[in-house]
Amino acid sequence: MASEGQSVTGYIQHHLQNLAYGKLPEGYERLDAEGHVSSVLTQDTWTIAHTAQEAADMGFWAVHVDTLGWSLALGSIFCLVFARVAKNATAGVPRGMQSFVELIVEFINSTVNDTFHHKNRLVAPMALTIFVWVFMMNLMDLVPIDWLPLAAAQVTGDPHLFFKVVPTTDPNATLGMAIGVFLLMIFFSIKNKGIGGFMRELALHPFNHPVMIPFNLFLEIVGLIAKPISLGLRLFGNLYAGEMIFILIALLYSAGLIWGVGGAIMQLGWAIFHILVITLQAFVFMVLTTVYMAMAHDVDEEH
Amino acid sequence: MNINLTLIGQTISFAMFVWFCMKFVWPALLGVMQERETKIANGLEAADMADKDLELAKQKAAQNLREAKEQAATIVEQANKRGVQIVEEAKEAARAEGDRLKTAAKAEIEQDANRAKEELRGKVAALALAGAEQVLQATIDDKAHSELVNKLAAEL
């Protein structure tokens, strides 16, 4: 449902651009839709990016308001709902929401207990948080892609407002969580193995010989860094691809009645398939996190 | 798709939510679930115990019933025996009584017969005396001869 005067490429790019809020430097030339200079900034300005170029020029000191907003909102819903259930939970016959929540908790608990055999108060609740939160963020992918952006455009009165509703299609979100996991991994590694043990693991593995230390370090550090990167990019890649398919299907709606009907059927089919994908990705993120935590706790390994 | 401050923001919110979940959600829910698990386990155990108790009670009841039946059978047998015995005794008593009555009757009859004989004898003596009186046509001194006649009558 591309609005009039918008090219196919423009439509796609518009949907893939986050709502960035950041600082543009003094003397920056802001362009209008036709590519003409509309204004030159006289001082450093904190503002919302109107084009992809502006968002890129903001550099690191910018935030994606939509990503953070949706992820915070969904995370808060998760926390409030679960905390409410936990507060009112009874050990008697569970009803309604409590049964549902307990089903998830039970599932997470058994999964975590299968892979993680150490004593740690953090890992299981973290797995629960990751699973539910990531699932909810992924679930936003099933909302027809134009609804929320159009609604946001109506509310703000800006028809060109960038608005991406699926936080996990933003690498910042997925890599942000992966960084959190990575920091915990290093923290628990050092806590359980000591700095020396952690370093030994990096330096003397897989080849336990002083000569091989540089080689080992290279291998192990690459392996270590690859963990959070792959964790974050896997989720991002899957959801980004899914989102892209939805965008392409949505393009069919502007290509006439027959294409539109075909698009509706395809969207339904892809959405149903996507239910599997979003659950699976949430599950994979959770399981990998648990596995990494378990690896950080395994001290008895001798190399 | 620019990497920017969102990354840090997301990490912080991640940490926040995990902390919240660890503090307020997980322990409470897991506690409740474990409590229920214990409850269910206890309930099942109690049900098992009750089943066992029931089984024991049934066995005991069956045993009691069997004993009662045995007792009843013994009592009935004893009663039967006693009944037969009583009937036998009654029969015996009846027979003895009959015999006794018969003997008494016989004795009485004999007595009666003897008495009749005696009477008859007396009457015969008197008759004999009267006869003799008639025959002799003479007055016989009753006093002198009655002794003789009585002696005679006794010999009859």
Interface residues (C-beta under 8 A of the other chain):
Chain A: L16 N18 A20 G22 A55 A56 M58 G59 F60 W61 A62 V63 H64 T67 L68 S71 L72 G75 F78 C79 F82 A83 V85 A86 K87 A89 T90 A91 G92 P94 V101 E102 V105 E106 N109 R121 L122 A124 P125 M126 L128 T129 I130 W133 P167 D170 P171 N172 A173 L175 G176 M177 I179 G180 L183
Chain B: M1 N2 I3 N4 L5 T6 L7 I8 G9 Q10 T11 S13 F14 A15 M16 F17 V18 F20 C21 M22 F24 V25 W26 A28 L29 L30 V32 M33 E35 R36 K39
